[in-house]
């Protein structure tokens, strides 16, 4: 039988105000400091306090006033003393005595109160975790964590730990660990037909970080940005945060409508696209549209951000070549991430930077966070170099195809012609288009109460009058779980 280990909070030396010239005795000053820290919540129940010997050394005092203060605090019930645990803040204190009063955000007059100094921040919605953000069927962007080769990963981590030396603790290259950049460049050239070298790769903390750096390099406040309509709302928020003007461009069966974009705003500074598997509708940009987009960027001096977020998974054909691979004018900034192919908390992505922009990206990177963490980069470089990454991709492609098939079959069986399925040929999600007037946000909230998770389609639109629908991920739902989960969704959809 395994006994639960009772955890005791670590010792942190508190701020103790002592004035040797004051008339008040030293032990009373120490007593008052501890009592105030406990009452205002700075010290919490169960938290350890330093021994009298340690505190005496820290304050440069003898132990006697500290012992007297501790004795008083013990007598009044503020401290407990336990064998083997030292002295701790008493766990029996009432909650009201150990927590700060709630902070009430009020504004007494127009313009009063603190001012948030941030480009575009006021245009972002207040952060609230969506009701549909749980893990499981049919969460968007979720992977089959139970199928991850954890033993292989753990062996690489352990070996890296054993072989660390003092250089591992220094600041790293602002572009990222060279071994990982070499591995990423080799993979992209071979598997994705990109034109790139390791010195064009910048390692970042996921695609959002990549977008933030790119926006800071390329955009000034007020610059116009083409956005796919509907599109990836987290990208929309990054551009809003940087003060950009979003220009929604419709997406049809061939992808972004370049002609409509030119008509709406020819001189846009850049466009954000997901051409291999458009998010959220799942269409693949046609060759004609790709060439039109590249020609527009080259002739207009504009830029293209290509987010290739789940291009490894294509079920009816070979992966589609990215825009970057056929860009002869170096106008494409290519973004990729390992979150969708390994696991989300890894927080490693990459940017392929056109040669002329490398110094600008480095300047912004140094101003933002100096360099990415080295250890996880080294682990990932070894994981790729030893072939684990490629094997995992092959296994997941088979698995996700099975899960995609199970979800499509469930939709056809339960709903038939009531809905339209979009974008099921690739990636880790598909979209179900609902009849006009359907309230997809309410449907997603009600489904979440049944432990069925999905994103509503309508928040992906910039303009009013969005098309209702549901974005269903199938990465984290097993084949056996999908039919039952979809029946729950069906019951929500047909409920009066």
matplotlib code that plots the C-alpha trace (Angstrom):
import matplotlib.pyplot as plt

x = [0.0, 1.4, 1.0, 0.2, 3.1, 2.0, 3.6, 4.8, 5.3, 9.0, 10.7, 10.9, 12.5, 9.8, 10.3, 10.9, 11.2, 13.6, 14.8, 17.4, 17.0, 13.2, 11.8, 9.7, 11.5, 13.0, 10.9, 7.7, 8.9, 9.5, 6.1, 4.3, 5.9, 4.9, 1.4, 0.8, 2.2, -0.2, -3.3, -2.8, -2.2, 1.5, 2.1, -0.4, -1.5, 1.0, 3.8, 7.1, 8.9, 12.7, 14.2, 15.3, 18.9, 18.5, 16.4, 19.0, 21.7, 19.6, 18.7, 22.1, 20.5, 20.9, 18.3, 16.7, 14.3, 13.4, 12.7, 10.5, 8.5, 8.1, 6.9, 4.2, 3.0, 2.8, 0.9, -1.6, -2.2, -0.5, 2.3, 2.4, 5.5, 5.7, 8.4, 10.2, 8.4, 9.8, 7.6, 4.7, 1.9, -1.1, -3.4, -6.4, -6.5, -9.8, -9.8, -10.7, -7.6, -5.2, -6.4, -6.4, -9.7, -11.1, -9.9, -12.8, -12.2, -14.1, -13.8, -15.2, -15.1, -14.5, -10.9, -9.9, -8.1, -5.0, -4.4, -3.4, -0.6, -0.6, -1.1, -4.6, -5.2, -8.5, -9.8, -9.3, -12.2, -11.8, -10.2, -12.6, -12.0, -14.6, -17.2, -16.1, -12.4, -12.3, -10.1, -11.7, -14.0, -14.1, -11.6, -9.9, -6.1, -5.8, -3.5, -3.5, -1.4, -1.9, -0.1, 3.0, 6.2, 6.8, 9.5, 11.6, 11.2, 12.1, 15.3, 16.3, 15.5, 17.5, 20.5, 20.4, 20.3, 23.2, 25.4, 24.7, 27.8, 28.3, 27.7, 24.1, 23.3, 24.4, 22.2, 21.6, 21.6, 18.7, 17.8, 17.7, 19.9, 21.9, 21.4, 17.6, 17.7, 19.7, 17.2, 14.2, 15.7, 16.6, 13.0, 11.4, 13.5, 12.9, 9.3, 7.8, 9.9, 10.9, 13.8, 15.7, 18.9, 19.4, 20.4, 17.0, 15.2, 14.2, 13.0, 10.0, 7.5, 4.7, 2.9, 1.5, 5.0, 6.0, 3.1, 3.9, 7.5, 6.6, 4.0, 6.4, 9.0, 6.6, 3.7, 3.3, 0.0, -2.6, -1.2, -3.8, -3.7, -5.7, -7.4, -9.1, -12.8, -13.5, -10.1, -7.9, -9.1, -5.9, -4.1, -6.7, -6.0, -2.3, -2.7, -5.3, -2.9, -0.3, -2.7, -3.4, -6.5, -8.0, -9.4, -11.6, -11.2, -13.7, -12.6, -14.3, -13.6, -10.2, -9.1, -8.5, -10.1, -7.1, -9.1, -11.5, -8.5, -7.0, -10.4, -10.9, -7.4, -4.6, -2.0, -2.3, 1.0, 0.6, -1.8, -2.1, -3.1, -3.3, -3.2, -2.5, -5.5, -7.4, -8.5, -11.4, -13.0, -10.3, -10.0, -6.7, -5.7, -5.7, -2.5, -4.0, -4.8, -1.3, 0.3, -2.0, -1.2, 2.6, 2.3, 0.4, 2.9, 5.9, 4.4, 3.0, 6.0, 3.7, 4.3, 2.7, 2.6, 2.0, 0.9, 1.4, 0.0, -1.0, 0.3, 1.8, -1.6, -3.3, -5.5, -6.5, -3.3, 0.3, 1.0, 0.6, 3.7, 3.8, 3.8, 7.3, 8.7, 7.6, 8.2, 11.0, 10.8, 11.3, 8.0, 6.8, 7.4, 6.7, 5.5, 5.2, 4.8, 5.4, 2.4, 0.1, 2.4, 4.0, 2.3, 0.9, 2.9, 6.2, 5.7, 8.3, 7.6, 9.7, 9.8, 11.5, 12.7, 13.5, 17.3, 16.8, 14.7, 16.9, 18.6, 15.2, 13.9, 17.0, 16.6, 13.0, 13.8, 16.6, 14.3, 11.5, 13.1, 16.8, 16.8, 14.6, 15.3, 18.1, 17.3, 14.0, 15.5, 18.3, 15.9, 13.8, 16.9, 17.9, 14.3, 14.3, 17.8, 17.3, 14.2, 11.6, 9.8, 9.4, 8.2, 5.6, 4.3, 3.8, 1.9, -0.2, -1.2, -2.7, -4.4, -5.9, -7.2, -9.1, -10.5, -11.4, -13.3, -15.1, -16.2, -17.4, -19.3, -21.0, -22.0, -23.5, -25.3, -26.7, -27.4, -27.3, -28.1, -29.1, -25.5, -22.6, -19.1, -16.2, -12.4, -12.3, -9.5, -6.6, -5.5, -6.9, -10.3, -13.3, -16.2, -19.9, -21.9, -25.2, -28.4, -28.8, -30.0, -28.5, -26.9, -23.6, -22.2, -25.2, -24.9, -21.2, -22.0, -24.8, -22.6, -19.9, -22.3, -22.3, -18.5, -18.4, -16.1, -15.9, -15.5, -18.4, -17.6, -19.2, -16.5, -13.9, -15.5, -14.3, -17.4, -21.0, -23.4, -21.2, -22.0, -23.0, -21.2, -19.2, -15.4, -14.8, -11.4, -10.7, -7.2, -7.9, -11.0, -10.5, -12.4, -14.4, -15.4, -16.4, -19.9, -21.1, -19.8, -21.4, -24.7, -24.6, -23.9, -26.8, -29.2, -28.1, -28.6, -32.1, -33.3, -36.2]
y = [0.0, 3.4, 6.0, 9.6, 12.0, 15.1, 18.1, 21.0, 24.4, 25.3, 27.8, 31.4, 34.1, 36.7, 40.5, 41.3, 45.0, 45.5, 48.9, 48.8, 52.5, 52.2, 52.3, 49.2, 46.0, 43.8, 40.8, 42.9, 44.2, 40.6, 39.5, 42.4, 41.6, 37.9, 38.7, 41.3, 38.9, 36.1, 38.4, 40.0, 36.6, 37.0, 33.9, 31.1, 28.2, 25.3, 27.5, 26.9, 29.8, 29.9, 28.5, 31.0, 30.3, 31.0, 34.1, 35.4, 35.1, 36.8, 39.7, 40.0, 39.5, 37.2, 34.3, 35.6, 38.2, 35.8, 33.0, 35.3, 36.4, 32.8, 31.8, 34.6, 33.6, 29.9, 30.9, 32.9, 30.2, 31.9, 29.3, 25.5, 23.6, 20.0, 17.4, 16.9, 19.8, 22.7, 25.8, 26.5, 28.9, 27.3, 25.4, 26.0, 29.8, 30.9, 31.8, 35.4, 35.9, 34.7, 36.2, 39.7, 41.5, 41.1, 43.7, 45.5, 47.0, 50.3, 53.5, 56.5, 58.8, 58.7, 58.3, 57.6, 54.5, 52.8, 53.1, 50.0, 51.0, 48.4, 48.7, 47.3, 45.7, 47.5, 45.8, 42.3, 40.5, 40.1, 36.8, 34.1, 30.4, 29.2, 26.8, 24.4, 24.3, 20.8, 17.9, 15.0, 14.3, 16.6, 19.1, 21.1, 21.0, 18.0, 15.1, 11.4, 11.7, 8.1, 7.1, 9.3, 7.2, 8.3, 5.7, 6.9, 10.5, 9.7, 7.9, 10.9, 13.3, 11.1, 10.9, 14.7, 15.1, 12.9, 14.6, 18.2, 20.4, 24.0, 25.4, 24.1, 26.8, 29.8, 32.0, 30.3, 31.4, 33.8, 31.8, 28.6, 25.6, 24.9, 21.1, 21.6, 24.1, 21.7, 18.9, 21.2, 22.5, 19.0, 17.8, 20.7, 20.3, 16.6, 16.2, 19.6, 20.7, 24.0, 26.1, 26.8, 26.5, 26.2, 29.9, 30.8, 28.9, 30.6, 28.4, 29.9, 29.0, 27.8, 29.5, 32.3, 33.4, 33.2, 35.4, 38.0, 38.3, 38.4, 41.1, 43.2, 42.9, 43.6, 45.8, 49.3, 50.4, 51.0, 48.6, 46.5, 42.7, 40.3, 37.7, 34.5, 34.7, 32.6, 32.3, 31.5, 33.8, 33.6, 35.1, 37.8, 38.7, 38.9, 41.4, 43.4, 43.5, 45.1, 47.7, 46.3, 46.8, 43.4, 43.1, 39.9, 38.1, 35.4, 31.7, 29.5, 26.1, 27.2, 28.9, 32.6, 34.7, 36.8, 38.9, 39.8, 40.8, 43.0, 44.7, 45.3, 46.5, 46.1, 47.8, 45.5, 45.1, 41.3, 38.4, 35.5, 32.2, 28.4, 27.1, 23.4, 22.9, 26.1, 26.8, 26.2, 25.2, 22.7, 23.6, 23.4, 26.5, 25.8, 26.2, 29.1, 31.0, 30.2, 31.8, 34.8, 35.3, 35.1, 37.4, 40.0, 39.9, 40.3, 43.1, 44.9, 44.6, 42.8, 39.7, 36.4, 34.5, 30.8, 28.8, 25.1, 23.9, 20.2, 19.6, 16.2, 14.6, 14.2, 11.1, 11.1, 12.3, 13.3, 16.4, 19.6, 21.7, 24.9, 28.4, 28.9, 26.2, 27.9, 31.5, 33.0, 36.5, 35.6, 37.1, 34.2, 33.7, 30.1, 29.0, 25.5, 23.9, 20.6, 21.0, 19.3, 16.4, 15.7, 17.3, 20.8, 21.6, 21.1, 24.8, 24.6, 25.9, 27.5, 30.3, 30.1, 33.6, 35.1, 36.0, 39.7, 39.7, 37.6, 40.6, 42.3, 39.1, 38.8, 42.3, 41.8, 38.4, 39.9, 42.6, 40.2, 37.2, 36.9, 33.2, 30.1, 27.5, 25.1, 21.8, 21.0, 22.0, 19.5, 16.7, 17.4, 17.5, 14.1, 12.8, 13.8, 12.7, 9.2, 8.7, 8.7, 11.7, 10.3, 7.0, 8.8, 10.8, 7.6, 5.9, 9.0, 9.4, 5.8, 6.4, 9.8, 8.4, 5.7, 8.3, 10.6, 7.7, 6.9, 10.5, 10.9, 7.6, 8.8, 12.1, 10.3, 7.7, 10.1, 13.2, 12.2, 15.1, 17.4, 18.9, 19.4, 18.0, 20.3, 19.7, 16.0, 15.2, 16.3, 17.5, 16.7, 18.4, 18.8, 21.3, 20.5, 23.3, 23.9, 25.3, 29.0, 30.4, 27.7, 29.0, 27.3, 29.0, 27.8, 24.3, 24.1, 25.2, 22.6, 19.9, 20.8, 19.9, 16.4, 16.3, 16.8, 19.6, 21.5, 25.0, 26.9, 28.2, 31.7, 33.3, 32.6, 35.4, 39.0, 40.4, 40.1, 37.5, 34.5, 31.0, 28.7, 25.4, 23.2, 22.5, 19.0, 17.7, 13.9, 13.7, 12.9, 10.7, 6.9, 5.1, 3.2, 6.5, 8.5, 7.0, 7.4, 11.0, 11.9, 10.5, 13.0, 15.8, 14.6, 14.7, 18.3, 19.3, 17.8, 18.9, 21.3]
z = [0.0, -1.0, 1.7, 0.7, 1.4, 3.2, 1.4, 3.5, 1.8, 1.4, 3.6, 2.2, 4.3, 5.0, 5.0, 8.7, 9.5, 12.5, 13.7, 16.5, 17.3, 17.8, 21.4, 20.7, 21.8, 19.0, 19.9, 19.5, 16.1, 14.9, 16.4, 14.6, 11.2, 11.3, 12.6, 9.8, 7.2, 8.3, 8.6, 5.1, 3.5, 2.6, 4.8, 4.4, 6.6, 6.4, 5.2, 7.0, 8.7, 9.2, 12.3, 15.0, 14.2, 10.4, 11.1, 13.6, 11.0, 8.4, 10.7, 12.4, 15.8, 18.7, 19.0, 22.2, 20.7, 17.9, 20.4, 22.4, 19.3, 18.2, 21.7, 21.6, 18.1, 19.3, 22.4, 20.3, 17.8, 14.8, 14.7, 15.1, 16.0, 14.8, 15.3, 11.9, 10.3, 12.2, 12.8, 10.4, 10.1, 11.9, 9.5, 11.8, 11.1, 9.6, 5.9, 6.5, 8.6, 5.9, 2.7, 1.3, 0.7, -2.8, -5.3, -6.9, -10.3, -10.4, -12.4, -10.5, -13.4, -17.2, -17.9, -14.3, -13.1, -14.6, -18.3, -20.2, -22.5, -25.3, -29.1, -29.9, -26.6, -26.1, -29.3, -27.9, -26.1, -22.3, -21.6, -20.5, -20.9, -23.5, -22.3, -25.1, -24.1, -22.4, -23.5, -25.4, -28.3, -30.4, -29.1, -31.8, -32.0, -29.6, -30.3, -29.4, -26.3, -25.4, -28.6, -28.0, -27.8, -24.2, -23.5, -26.5, -25.4, -21.8, -22.9, -24.9, -21.9, -19.5, -21.8, -22.3, -18.5, -17.9, -20.5, -19.5, -19.0, -17.8, -21.3, -21.1, -18.6, -20.7, -22.9, -26.3, -29.9, -30.5, -33.6, -31.5, -31.0, -34.2, -34.0, -33.9, -36.7, -38.8, -38.1, -38.9, -42.1, -43.3, -42.5, -44.3, -47.4, -47.6, -46.4, -47.4, -50.4, -48.8, -49.9, -46.7, -44.8, -41.0, -40.7, -41.9, -39.2, -35.9, -33.1, -31.2, -28.5, -30.9, -33.8, -31.7, -30.8, -34.4, -35.4, -32.8, -33.8, -37.5, -36.9, -35.0, -37.8, -40.7, -39.4, -38.2, -36.5, -39.1, -41.7, -43.5, -43.3, -45.4, -43.3, -44.5, -43.9, -41.9, -40.5, -37.5, -34.7, -32.7, -35.6, -35.9, -32.2, -32.8, -35.6, -33.6, -30.7, -33.0, -34.2, -37.7, -39.8, -40.6, -44.1, -44.3, -47.7, -48.5, -48.8, -51.4, -52.7, -54.1, -51.0, -50.4, -53.2, -54.3, -56.8, -54.0, -51.8, -54.5, -55.0, -51.3, -50.5, -53.1, -50.9, -47.9, -46.1, -45.7, -45.9, -43.4, -45.1, -44.3, -47.9, -47.4, -45.1, -44.6, -41.0, -40.3, -43.6, -44.6, -48.3, -50.2, -52.1, -55.8, -57.9, -59.8, -56.5, -55.2, -58.2, -58.1, -54.4, -55.0, -58.0, -55.9, -53.1, -55.5, -57.5, -54.5, -52.2, -49.7, -47.5, -47.0, -43.7, -44.5, -41.5, -42.3, -39.0, -39.7, -43.3, -42.4, -42.3, -45.7, -46.3, -50.0, -51.6, -51.0, -48.9, -50.9, -51.5, -49.5, -51.1, -49.7, -51.9, -55.1, -54.0, -56.2, -54.7, -51.0, -49.9, -47.8, -44.1, -43.3, -39.8, -38.4, -35.0, -33.2, -31.0, -33.5, -34.2, -30.8, -27.8, -27.1, -23.9, -25.8, -27.0, -29.8, -33.3, -36.0, -38.6, -42.0, -42.6, -46.0, -46.0, -46.2, -43.0, -40.7, -39.0, -38.4, -36.8, -34.7, -33.4, -32.4, -30.8, -28.7, -27.5, -26.6, -24.9, -25.9, -26.8, -26.5, -23.8, -24.8, -23.0, -24.7, -28.1, -27.6, -26.7, -29.8, -32.0, -30.7, -31.1, -34.7, -35.4, -34.1, -36.3, -33.6, -35.1, -38.6, -37.2, -35.0, -37.9, -40.0, -37.2, -36.5, -40.1, -40.1, -36.7, -37.6, -40.9, -38.9, -36.5, -39.4, -41.1, -37.9, -37.4, -41.0, -40.8, -37.6, -39.1, -42.2, -40.0, -37.4, -39.5, -43.1, -45.5, -42.6, -42.6, -44.9, -44.1, -45.1, -45.1, -44.2, -46.6, -44.4, -41.0, -37.6, -37.8, -40.1, -40.1, -40.1, -41.8, -40.1, -41.6, -41.8, -38.5, -36.3, -33.1, -33.1, -30.0, -27.9, -29.4, -28.4, -24.9, -24.5, -25.9, -23.4, -20.6, -22.1, -22.1, -25.9, -27.0, -30.3, -31.6, -33.0, -36.5, -36.3, -34.0, -36.8, -38.9, -38.8, -40.4, -39.3, -40.8, -40.3, -41.5, -38.5, -38.1, -35.8, -36.0, -34.8, -33.9, -34.0, -32.7, -29.1, -29.6, -30.1, -32.8, -30.2, -28.4, -31.5, -32.2, -28.7, -28.4, -31.7, -30.6, -27.7, -30.1, -32.3, -29.4, -28.7, -32.3, -32.7, -29.2, -29.4]

ax = plt.figure().add_subplot(projection="3d")
ax.plot(x, y, z, "-o")
ax.set_aspect("equal")
plt.show()
